[in-house]
Amino acid sequence: MAERILVTGGAGFVGSALALRLAAERRGAELIALDNLCRRGSELNLARLAAGGVRFLHGDLRCPDDLAAAGPVDWILDCAALPSVHAGYSGETRGVIDANLLGSVSCFEYASRHRAGVVFVSTSRVYPIAPLRALPLDRRGDRLALRAGSHGPGWSERGIAADFPLAGARSLYGATKLCSELLLEEYAAIHGLRTLVLRCGVIAGPWQLGRVDQGFFSLFAARHRYGGPLDYIGFGGEGLQVRDVLHVEDLCDLVLQLLGDADAHAGRTYCVGGGPEGSASLRELTALLGEICGRSLAAGARPETHPSDIPWFVTDTSEVSRATGWRPRRGLRQIALDVIGWLDAERGALQPLFGS
Protein backbone atom coordinates (compact mmCIF):
# COMPACT_ATOMS: atom_id res chain seq x y z
CA MET A 1 0.00 0.00 0.00
CA ALA A 2 1.08 3.56 -0.68
CA GLU A 3 2.47 5.51 2.24
CA ARG A 4 -0.12 7.92 3.66
CA ILE A 5 0.93 11.13 5.44
CA LEU A 6 -1.41 13.51 7.28
CA VAL A 7 -0.36 17.13 7.79
CA THR A 8 -2.39 18.91 10.45
CA GLY A 9 -2.59 22.66 9.98
CA GLY A 10 -2.09 21.67 6.37
CA ALA A 11 -3.47 24.89 4.87
CA GLY A 12 -1.23 27.03 7.05
CA PHE A 13 2.12 28.46 6.10
CA VAL A 14 4.39 25.66 7.33
CA GLY A 15 1.87 22.85 6.89
CA SER A 16 1.11 23.65 3.26
CA ALA A 17 4.81 23.99 2.40
CA LEU A 18 5.57 20.61 3.93
CA ALA A 19 2.58 18.91 2.32
CA LEU A 20 3.51 20.20 -1.13
CA ARG A 21 7.18 19.24 -0.86
CA LEU A 22 6.36 15.76 0.43
CA ALA A 23 3.79 15.24 -2.32
CA ALA A 24 6.38 16.25 -4.89
CA GLU A 25 9.36 14.34 -3.53
CA ARG A 26 8.15 11.45 -1.33
CA ARG A 27 7.63 9.06 -4.23
CA GLY A 28 4.27 7.29 -4.20
CA ALA A 29 3.06 8.88 -0.95
CA GLU A 30 -0.51 10.10 -0.51
CA LEU A 31 -0.63 13.50 1.23
CA ILE A 32 -3.64 14.70 3.21
CA ALA A 33 -3.90 18.23 4.63
CA LEU A 34 -6.33 18.80 7.50
CA ASP A 35 -7.17 22.38 8.47
CA ASN A 36 -10.10 24.29 9.96
CA LEU A 37 -9.23 27.43 7.93
CA CYS A 38 -9.63 29.62 11.01
CA ARG A 39 -6.73 31.87 10.06
CA ARG A 40 -7.65 34.54 7.56
CA GLY A 41 -5.94 33.92 4.24
CA SER A 42 -5.35 30.19 4.72
CA GLU A 43 -8.01 29.54 2.09
CA LEU A 44 -5.57 30.92 -0.50
CA ASN A 45 -3.53 27.74 -0.12
CA LEU A 46 -6.34 25.40 -1.17
CA ALA A 47 -5.73 25.83 -4.89
CA ARG A 48 -1.99 25.29 -4.37
CA LEU A 49 -2.63 22.09 -2.44
CA ALA A 50 -5.00 20.77 -5.10
CA ALA A 51 -2.55 21.60 -7.90
CA GLY A 52 0.20 19.79 -5.98
CA GLY A 53 -1.84 16.62 -5.58
CA VAL A 54 -2.58 17.08 -1.86
CA ARG A 55 -6.02 15.99 -0.67
CA PHE A 56 -7.63 18.62 1.56
CA LEU A 57 -9.90 17.85 4.51
CA HIS A 58 -11.78 20.69 6.18
CA GLY A 59 -11.84 19.78 9.83
CA ASP A 60 -10.77 20.56 13.37
CA LEU A 61 -7.96 18.63 15.02
CA ARG A 62 -9.93 18.53 18.28
CA CYS A 63 -12.80 16.62 16.65
CA PRO A 64 -12.18 12.84 16.49
CA ASP A 65 -14.60 12.41 13.60
CA ASP A 66 -12.70 14.97 11.52
CA LEU A 67 -9.46 13.12 12.13
CA ALA A 68 -11.09 9.75 11.42
CA ALA A 69 -12.09 11.02 7.98
CA ALA A 70 -8.42 10.88 7.00
CA GLY A 71 -8.33 7.12 7.56
CA PRO A 72 -5.23 5.19 8.64
CA VAL A 73 -1.93 6.98 8.08
CA ASP A 74 1.74 6.11 8.41
CA TRP A 75 2.97 9.54 9.50
CA ILE A 76 1.46 12.65 11.05
CA LEU A 77 3.19 16.00 10.70
CA ASP A 78 1.56 18.08 13.42
CA CYS A 79 1.83 21.70 12.29
CA ALA A 80 -1.47 22.91 13.74
CA ALA A 81 -1.32 25.69 16.33
CA LEU A 82 -2.45 29.11 17.37
CA PRO A 83 1.06 30.56 17.31
CA SER A 84 0.61 33.93 18.97
CA VAL A 85 2.83 34.52 22.01
CA HIS A 86 0.46 37.34 22.96
CA ALA A 87 -2.45 34.93 23.40
CA GLY A 88 -3.93 34.99 26.89
CA TYR A 89 -2.43 38.27 28.04
CA SER A 90 -5.65 40.16 27.31
CA GLY A 91 -7.64 37.88 29.61
CA GLU A 92 -8.95 35.04 27.39
CA THR A 93 -6.79 32.02 28.02
CA ARG A 94 -8.84 28.95 27.15
CA GLY A 95 -8.73 29.32 23.36
CA VAL A 96 -4.98 28.79 22.93
CA ILE A 97 -4.99 25.90 25.41
CA ASP A 98 -7.87 24.15 23.66
CA ALA A 99 -6.45 24.65 20.19
CA ASN A 100 -2.84 23.75 20.93
CA LEU A 101 -2.80 21.31 23.83
CA LEU A 102 -6.11 19.52 23.34
CA GLY A 103 -5.52 19.49 19.60
CA SER A 104 -2.18 17.76 20.14
CA VAL A 105 -3.76 15.19 22.47
CA SER A 106 -6.31 14.31 19.78
CA CYS A 107 -3.51 14.01 17.26
CA PHE A 108 -1.45 11.73 19.50
CA GLU A 109 -4.47 9.54 20.26
CA TYR A 110 -5.09 9.21 16.55
CA ALA A 111 -1.44 8.32 15.96
CA SER A 112 -1.63 5.65 18.66
CA ARG A 113 -4.68 4.01 17.07
CA HIS A 114 -2.94 3.76 13.72
CA ARG A 115 0.62 3.18 14.98
CA ALA A 116 1.62 6.27 13.03
CA GLY A 117 4.88 8.13 13.45
CA VAL A 118 4.66 11.76 14.57
CA VAL A 119 6.78 14.74 13.61
CA PHE A 120 5.78 17.49 16.04
CA VAL A 121 6.56 21.01 14.88
CA SER A 122 7.23 22.80 18.16
CA THR A 123 8.72 26.21 18.85
CA SER A 124 11.67 28.02 20.38
CA ARG A 125 9.11 29.70 22.64
CA VAL A 126 9.25 26.67 24.94
CA TYR A 127 12.22 28.40 26.61
CA PRO A 128 11.34 30.66 29.57
CA ILE A 129 11.23 34.41 29.12
CA ALA A 130 13.04 35.66 32.23
CA PRO A 131 16.26 33.64 31.71
CA LEU A 132 16.36 34.70 28.06
CA ARG A 133 15.97 38.33 29.07
CA ALA A 134 18.77 37.88 31.61
CA LEU A 135 21.38 36.93 29.00
CA PRO A 136 24.30 39.42 28.96
CA LEU A 137 23.72 41.57 25.89
CA ASP A 138 25.57 44.59 24.55
CA ARG A 139 24.77 46.88 21.66
CA ARG A 140 26.98 46.12 18.67
CA GLY A 141 26.21 48.45 15.77
CA ASP A 142 22.53 48.10 14.86
CA ARG A 143 21.90 44.99 16.93
CA LEU A 144 22.13 43.42 20.34
CA ALA A 145 24.75 40.69 20.76
CA LEU A 146 25.93 38.39 23.50
CA ARG A 147 28.76 39.89 25.51
CA ALA A 148 32.07 38.67 24.08
CA GLY A 149 33.22 35.41 25.64
CA SER A 150 30.04 34.83 27.61
CA HIS A 151 28.31 31.45 27.74
CA GLY A 152 26.26 29.34 30.12
CA PRO A 153 24.04 26.25 30.36
CA GLY A 154 22.45 25.76 26.96
CA TRP A 155 23.65 29.05 25.47
CA SER A 156 26.73 30.42 23.74
CA GLU A 157 27.66 32.51 20.72
CA ARG A 158 26.19 29.68 18.62
CA GLY A 159 22.77 30.43 20.12
CA ILE A 160 20.22 28.68 22.32
CA ALA A 161 20.48 24.89 22.44
CA ALA A 162 17.96 22.20 23.39
CA ASP A 163 19.39 21.91 26.92
CA PHE A 164 18.75 25.55 27.84
CA PRO A 165 17.08 25.42 31.30
CA LEU A 166 13.30 25.19 31.12
CA ALA A 167 12.30 26.51 34.56
CA GLY A 168 10.11 29.61 34.37
CA ALA A 169 7.13 31.08 32.54
CA ARG A 170 7.21 31.17 28.75
CA SER A 171 3.75 32.39 27.51
CA LEU A 172 0.66 30.25 27.17
CA TYR A 173 1.62 29.45 23.60
CA GLY A 174 5.06 28.22 24.64
CA ALA A 175 3.59 26.30 27.59
CA THR A 176 1.07 24.46 25.42
CA LYS A 177 3.82 23.43 23.00
CA LEU A 178 6.12 22.24 25.79
CA CYS A 179 3.27 20.29 27.39
CA SER A 180 2.58 18.70 24.02
CA GLU A 181 6.25 17.72 23.71
CA LEU A 182 6.11 16.01 27.11
CA LEU A 183 2.88 14.22 26.31
CA LEU A 184 4.27 13.02 23.00
CA GLU A 185 7.20 11.47 24.85
CA GLU A 186 4.76 9.54 27.02
CA TYR A 187 2.69 8.38 24.04
CA ALA A 188 5.87 7.20 22.36
CA ALA A 189 6.90 5.21 25.43
CA ILE A 190 3.47 3.64 25.94
CA HIS A 191 2.66 2.83 22.31
CA GLY A 192 6.10 2.42 20.78
CA LEU A 193 5.63 5.28 18.35
CA ARG A 194 8.39 6.82 16.27
CA THR A 195 8.38 10.50 17.19
CA LEU A 196 10.48 13.55 16.47
CA VAL A 197 10.27 17.08 17.90
CA LEU A 198 11.49 20.11 15.96
CA ARG A 199 11.81 23.27 18.06
CA CYS A 200 11.64 25.86 15.30
CA GLY A 201 12.63 29.48 15.57
CA VAL A 202 11.34 32.13 13.17
CA ILE A 203 10.32 30.57 9.86
CA ALA A 204 9.68 32.79 6.85
CA GLY A 205 9.01 32.62 3.14
CA PRO A 206 6.26 33.05 0.56
CA TRP A 207 2.65 32.39 1.66
CA GLN A 208 3.20 33.52 5.24
CA LEU A 209 0.58 36.10 6.20
CA GLY A 210 2.54 37.87 8.91
CA ARG A 211 1.32 39.88 11.87
CA VAL A 212 3.01 41.86 14.60
CA ASP A 213 3.07 38.89 17.00
CA GLN A 214 3.87 36.17 14.44
CA GLY A 215 5.44 36.28 10.99
CA PHE A 216 7.13 39.66 11.32
CA PHE A 217 9.42 39.05 8.32
CA SER A 218 6.62 39.00 5.75
CA LEU A 219 4.84 41.84 7.56
CA PHE A 220 7.95 44.04 7.30
CA ALA A 221 8.34 43.06 3.64
CA ALA A 222 4.70 43.93 2.94
CA ARG A 223 5.12 47.35 4.52
CA HIS A 224 8.05 48.01 2.20
CA ARG A 225 6.12 46.80 -0.86
CA TYR A 226 2.57 47.95 -0.15
CA GLY A 227 3.13 50.82 2.28
CA GLY A 228 1.66 51.28 5.72
CA PRO A 229 3.07 51.89 9.21
CA LEU A 230 6.20 50.17 10.39
CA ASP A 231 7.07 50.25 14.09
CA TYR A 232 9.87 48.97 16.27
CA ILE A 233 8.03 47.67 19.31
CA GLY A 234 9.54 47.13 22.75
CA PHE A 235 12.97 47.45 24.33
CA GLY A 236 12.96 51.19 23.89
CA GLY A 237 11.65 51.10 20.31
CA GLU A 238 15.17 51.10 18.85
CA GLY A 239 14.79 47.99 16.69
CA LEU A 240 17.92 46.32 18.07
CA GLN A 241 16.30 43.01 19.07
CA VAL A 242 17.59 40.00 17.16
CA ARG A 243 16.07 36.82 15.74
CA ASP A 244 17.41 34.18 13.41
CA VAL A 245 15.23 33.36 10.41
CA LEU A 246 14.87 30.08 8.50
CA HIS A 247 13.47 29.75 4.98
CA VAL A 248 10.49 27.40 5.03
CA GLU A 249 12.03 25.41 2.17
CA ASP A 250 15.12 24.75 4.30
CA LEU A 251 12.78 23.30 6.92
CA CYS A 252 11.20 21.14 4.20
CA ASP A 253 14.66 19.94 3.18
CA LEU A 254 15.32 18.84 6.75
CA VAL A 255 11.99 17.06 7.24
CA LEU A 256 12.45 15.12 4.01
CA GLN A 257 15.90 14.08 5.16
CA LEU A 258 14.69 13.05 8.62
CA LEU A 259 11.82 10.98 7.26
CA GLY A 260 14.26 9.28 4.93
CA ASP A 261 16.12 7.89 7.97
CA ALA A 262 13.37 8.03 10.57
CA ASP A 263 14.58 5.22 12.82
CA ALA A 264 17.92 6.96 13.38
CA HIS A 265 16.19 10.10 14.69
CA ALA A 266 13.26 8.62 16.62
CA GLY A 267 12.80 10.19 20.03
CA ARG A 268 15.09 13.14 19.32
CA THR A 269 14.42 16.83 19.90
CA TYR A 270 16.22 19.16 17.51
CA CYS A 271 16.52 22.94 17.55
CA VAL A 272 15.94 24.19 14.02
CA GLY A 273 16.55 27.72 12.79
CA GLY A 274 18.66 30.00 10.67
CA GLY A 275 21.48 30.12 13.23
CA PRO A 276 23.90 33.01 13.75
CA GLU A 277 24.47 33.44 10.00
CA GLY A 278 20.73 33.83 9.46
CA SER A 279 20.14 36.34 12.25
CA ALA A 280 19.19 40.00 11.99
CA SER A 281 17.89 42.80 14.13
CA LEU A 282 14.75 44.68 13.14
CA ARG A 283 16.95 47.59 12.07
CA GLU A 284 19.08 45.32 9.90
CA LEU A 285 16.02 43.68 8.37
CA THR A 286 14.57 47.10 7.55
CA ALA A 287 17.81 48.12 5.85
CA LEU A 288 17.92 44.90 3.80
CA LEU A 289 14.31 45.22 2.65
CA GLY A 290 14.79 48.91 1.86
CA GLU A 291 17.81 48.10 -0.28
CA ILE A 292 15.97 45.38 -2.22
CA CYS A 293 12.75 47.38 -2.64
CA GLY A 294 14.45 50.71 -3.28
CA ARG A 295 12.25 52.21 -0.60
CA SER A 296 13.45 53.59 2.70
CA LEU A 297 10.88 53.50 5.50
CA ALA A 298 11.19 55.47 8.71
CA ALA A 299 10.09 53.14 11.48
CA GLY A 300 8.16 54.48 14.40
CA ALA A 301 9.20 53.78 17.98
CA ARG A 302 6.88 52.07 20.46
CA PRO A 303 9.16 51.64 23.46
CA GLU A 304 6.84 49.64 25.74
CA THR A 305 7.86 45.99 25.96
CA HIS A 306 5.20 43.28 25.95
CA PRO A 307 5.60 40.77 28.81
CA SER A 308 6.19 37.94 26.33
CA ASP A 309 8.89 39.67 24.27
CA ILE A 310 12.59 38.77 24.38
CA PRO A 311 15.49 40.89 23.09
CA TRP A 312 17.67 38.19 21.53
CA PHE A 313 17.14 34.67 20.29
CA VAL A 314 19.42 32.78 17.93
CA THR A 315 19.03 29.04 17.38
CA ASP A 316 21.99 26.76 18.02
CA THR A 317 21.61 24.21 15.20
CA SER A 318 24.80 22.31 16.07
CA GLU A 319 23.04 19.14 17.20
CA VAL A 320 20.83 18.68 14.15
CA SER A 321 23.74 19.56 11.87
CA ARG A 322 25.94 16.93 13.51
CA ALA A 323 23.20 14.32 13.28
CA THR A 324 22.22 14.96 9.67
CA GLY A 325 24.73 17.22 7.93
CA TRP A 326 21.86 19.63 7.27
CA ARG A 327 22.46 23.37 7.21
CA PRO A 328 20.27 26.19 5.92
CA ARG A 329 21.05 26.91 2.26
CA ARG A 330 18.90 30.02 1.79
CA GLY A 331 20.04 33.12 3.65
CA LEU A 332 18.23 36.28 4.68
CA ARG A 333 18.63 37.95 1.28
CA GLN A 334 17.15 34.94 -0.50
CA ILE A 335 14.24 34.84 1.95
CA ALA A 336 13.62 38.54 1.34
CA LEU A 337 13.78 38.16 -2.45
CA ASP A 338 11.38 35.21 -2.37
CA VAL A 339 8.89 36.97 -0.09
CA ILE A 340 8.96 40.18 -2.12
CA GLY A 341 8.53 38.24 -5.37
CA TRP A 342 5.47 36.55 -3.86
CA LEU A 343 4.04 39.88 -2.67
CA ASP A 344 4.38 41.22 -6.20
CA ALA A 345 2.94 38.14 -7.92
CA GLU A 346 -0.09 37.88 -5.59
CA ARG A 347 -0.64 41.57 -4.89
CA GLY A 348 -4.35 41.59 -5.66
CA ALA A 349 -5.14 38.90 -3.11
CA LEU A 350 -2.53 39.82 -0.53
CA GLN A 351 -2.61 43.59 -0.17
CA PRO A 352 -6.06 43.61 1.51
CA LEU A 353 -4.91 40.90 3.95
CA PHE A 354 -1.77 42.76 4.99
CA GLY A 355 -3.53 46.10 5.13
CA SER A 356 -1.97 49.37 4.15
C-alpha positions in Angstrom: 0.0 0.0 0.0 1.1 3.6 -0.7 2.5 5.5 2.2 -0.1 7.9 3.7 0.9 11.1 5.4 -1.4 13.5 7.3 -0.4 17.1 7.8 -2.4 18.9 10.4 -2.6 22.7 10.0 -2.1 21.7 6.4 -3.5 24.9 4.9 -1.2 27.0 7.1 2.1 28.5 6.1 4.4 25.7 7.3 1.9 22.9 6.9 1.1 23.7 3.3 4.8 24.0 2.4 5.6 20.6 3.9 2.6 18.9 2.3 3.5 20.2 -1.1 7.2 19.2 -0.9 6.4 15.8 0.4 3.8 15.2 -2.3 6.4 16.2 -4.9 9.4 14.3 -3.5 8.1 11.5 -1.3 7.6 9.1 -4.2 4.3 7.3 -4.2 3.1 8.9 -1.0 -0.5 10.1 -0.5 -0.6 13.5 1.2 -3.6 14.7 3.2 -3.9 18.2 4.6 -6.3 18.8 7.5 -7.2 22.4 8.5 -10.1 24.3 10.0 -9.2 27.4 7.9 -9.6 29.6 11.0 -6.7 31.9 10.1 -7.6 34.5 7.6 -5.9 33.9 4.2 -5.3 30.2 4.7 -8.0 29.5 2.1 -5.6 30.9 -0.5 -3.5 27.7 -0.1 -6.3 25.4 -1.2 -5.7 25.8 -4.9 -2.0 25.3 -4.4 -2.6 22.1 -2.4 -5.0 20.8 -5.1 -2.5 21.6 -7.9 0.2 19.8 -6.0 -1.8 16.6 -5.6 -2.6 17.1 -1.9 -6.0 16.0 -0.7 -7.6 18.6 1.6 -9.9 17.8 4.5 -11.8 20.7 6.2 -11.8 19.8 9.8 -10.8 20.6 13.4 -8.0 18.6 15.0 -9.9 18.5 18.3 -12.8 16.6 16.6 -12.2 12.8 16.5 -14.6 12.4 13.6 -12.7 15.0 11.5 -9.5 13.1 12.1 -11.1 9.8 11.4 -12.1 11.0 8.0 -8.4 10.9 7.0 -8.3 7.1 7.6 -5.2 5.2 8.6 -1.9 7.0 8.1 1.7 6.1 8.4 3.0 9.5 9.5 1.5 12.6 11.1 3.2 16.0 10.7 1.6 18.1 13.4 1.8 21.7 12.3 -1.5 22.9 13.7 -1.3 25.7 16.3 -2.5 29.1 17.4 1.1 30.6 17.3 0.6 33.9 19.0 2.8 34.5 22.0 0.5 37.3 23.0 -2.5 34.9 23.4 -3.9 35.0 26.9 -2.4 38.3 28.0 -5.7 40.2 27.3 -7.6 37.9 29.6 -9.0 35.0 27.4 -6.8 32.0 28.0 -8.8 28.9 27.1 -8.7 29.3 23.4 -5.0 28.8 22.9 -5.0 25.9 25.4 -7.9 24.2 23.7 -6.4 24.6 20.2 -2.8 23.7 20.9 -2.8 21.3 23.8 -6.1 19.5 23.3 -5.5 19.5 19.6 -2.2 17.8 20.1 -3.8 15.2 22.5 -6.3 14.3 19.8 -3.5 14.0 17.3 -1.5 11.7 19.5 -4.5 9.5 20.3 -5.1 9.2 16.5 -1.4 8.3 16.0 -1.6 5.7 18.7 -4.7 4.0 17.1 -2.9 3.8 13.7 0.6 3.2 15.0 1.6 6.3 13.0 4.9 8.1 13.4 4.7 11.8 14.6 6.8 14.7 13.6 5.8 17.5 16.0 6.6 21.0 14.9 7.2 22.8 18.2 8.7 26.2 18.9 11.7 28.0 20.4 9.1 29.7 22.6 9.2 26.7 24.9 12.2 28.4 26.6 11.3 30.7 29.6 11.2 34.4 29.1 13.0 35.7 32.2 16.3 33.6 31.7 16.4 34.7 28.1 16.0 38.3 29.1 18.8 37.9 31.6 21.4 36.9 29.0 24.3 39.4 29.0 23.7 41.6 25.9 25.6 44.6 24.6 24.8 46.9 21.7 27.0 46.1 18.7 26.2 48.4 15.8 22.5 48.1 14.9 21.9 45.0 16.9 22.1 43.4 20.3 24.8 40.7 20.8 25.9 38.4 23.5 28.8 39.9 25.5 32.1 38.7 24.1 33.2 35.4 25.6 30.0 34.8 27.6 28.3 31.5 27.7 26.3 29.3 30.1 24.0 26.2 30.4 22.4 25.8 27.0 23.6 29.1 25.5 26.7 30.4 23.7 27.7 32.5 20.7 26.2 29.7 18.6 22.8 30.4 20.1 20.2 28.7 22.3 20.5 24.9 22.4 18.0 22.2 23.4 19.4 21.9 26.9 18.7 25.6 27.8 17.1 25.4 31.3 13.3 25.2 31.1 12.3 26.5 34.6 10.1 29.6 34.4 7.1 31.1 32.5 7.2 31.2 28.7 3.8 32.4 27.5 0.7 30.3 27.2 1.6 29.5 23.6 5.1 28.2 24.6 3.6 26.3 27.6 1.1 24.5 25.4 3.8 23.4 23.0 6.1 22.2 25.8 3.3 20.3 27.4 2.6 18.7 24.0 6.2 17.7 23.7 6.1 16.0 27.1 2.9 14.2 26.3 4.3 13.0 23.0 7.2 11.5 24.8 4.8 9.5 27.0 2.7 8.4 24.0 5.9 7.2 22.4 6.9 5.2 25.4 3.5 3.6 25.9 2.7 2.8 22.3 6.1 2.4 20.8 5.6 5.3 18.4 8.4 6.8 16.3 8.4 10.5 17.2 10.5 13.6 16.5 10.3 17.1 17.9 11.5 20.1 16.0 11.8 23.3 18.1 11.6 25.9 15.3 12.6 29.5 15.6 11.3 32.1 13.2 10.3 30.6 9.9 9.7 32.8 6.8 9.0 32.6 3.1 6.3 33.0 0.6 2.7 32.4 1.7 3.2 33.5 5.2 0.6 36.1 6.2 2.5 37.9 8.9 1.3 39.9 11.9 3.0 41.9 14.6 3.1 38.9 17.0 3.9 36.2 14.4 5.4 36.3 11.0 7.1 39.7 11.3 9.4 39.0 8.3 6.6 39.0 5.8 4.8 41.8 7.6 8.0 44.0 7.3 8.3 43.1 3.6 4.7 43.9 2.9 5.1 47.3 4.5 8.0 48.0 2.2 6.1 46.8 -0.9 2.6 47.9 -0.1 3.1 50.8 2.3 1.7 51.3 5.7 3.1 51.9 9.2 6.2 50.2 10.4 7.1 50.3 14.1 9.9 49.0 16.3 8.0 47.7 19.3 9.5 47.1 22.7 13.0 47.4 24.3 13.0 51.2 23.9 11.7 51.1 20.3 15.2 51.1 18.9 14.8 48.0 16.7 17.9 46.3 18.1 16.3 43.0 19.1 17.6 40.0 17.2 16.1 36.8 15.7 17.4 34.2 13.4 15.2 33.4 10.4 14.9 30.1 8.5 13.5 29.8 5.0 10.5 27.4 5.0 12.0 25.4 2.2 15.1 24.7 4.3 12.8 23.3 6.9 11.2 21.1 4.2 14.7 19.9 3.2 15.3 18.8 6.8 12.0 17.1 7.2 12.4 15.1 4.0 15.9 14.1 5.2 14.7 13.0 8.6 11.8 11.0 7.3 14.3 9.3 4.9 16.1 7.9 8.0 13.4 8.0 10.6 14.6 5.2 12.8 17.9 7.0 13.4 16.2 10.1 14.7 13.3 8.6 16.6 12.8 10.2 20.0 15.1 13.1 19.3 14.4 16.8 19.9 16.2 19.2 17.5 16.5 22.9 17.6 15.9 24.2 14.0 16.6 27.7 12.8 18.7 30.0 10.7 21.5 30.1 13.2 23.9 33.0 13.8 24.5 33.4 10.0 20.7 33.8 9.5 20.1 36.3 12.2 19.2 40.0 12.0 17.9 42.8 14.1 14.8 44.7 13.1 17.0 47.6 12.1 19.1 45.3 9.9 16.0 43.7 8.4 14.6 47.1 7.6 17.8 48.1 5.9 17.9 44.9 3.8 14.3 45.2 2.7 14.8 48.9 1.9 17.8 48.1 -0.3 16.0 45.4 -2.2 12.8 47.4 -2.6 14.4 50.7 -3.3 12.2 52.2 -0.6 13.4 53.6 2.7 10.9 53.5 5.5 11.2 55.5 8.7 10.1 53.1 11.5 8.2 54.5 14.4 9.2 53.8 18.0 6.9 52.1 20.5 9.2 51.6 23.5 6.8 49.6 25.7 7.9 46.0 26.0 5.2 43.3 26.0 5.6 40.8 28.8 6.2 37.9 26.3 8.9 39.7 24.3 12.6 38.8 24.4 15.5 40.9 23.1 17.7 38.2 21.5 17.1 34.7 20.3 19.4 32.8 17.9 19.0 29.0 17.4 22.0 26.8 18.0 21.6 24.2 15.2 24.8 22.3 16.1 23.0 19.1 17.2 20.8 18.7 14.2 23.7 19.6 11.9 25.9 16.9 13.5 23.2 14.3 13.3 22.2 15.0 9.7 24.7 17.2 7.9 21.9 19.6 7.3 22.5 23.4 7.2 20.3 26.2 5.9 21.1 26.9 2.3 18.9 30.0 1.8 20.0 33.1 3.6 18.2 36.3 4.7 18.6 38.0 1.3 17.1 34.9 -0.5 14.2 34.8 1.9 13.6 38.5 1.3 13.8 38.2 -2.4 11.4 35.2 -2.4 8.9 37.0 -0.1 9.0 40.2 -2.1 8.5 38.2 -5.4 5.5 36.5 -3.9 4.0 39.9 -2.7 4.4 41.2 -6.2 2.9 38.1 -7.9 -0.1 37.9 -5.6 -0.6 41.6 -4.9 -4.3 41.6 -5.7 -5.1 38.9 -3.1 -2.5 39.8 -0.5 -2.6 43.6 -0.2 -6.1 43.6 1.5 -4.9 40.9 4.0 -1.8 42.8 5.0 -3.5 46.1 5.1 -2.0 49.4 4.2 
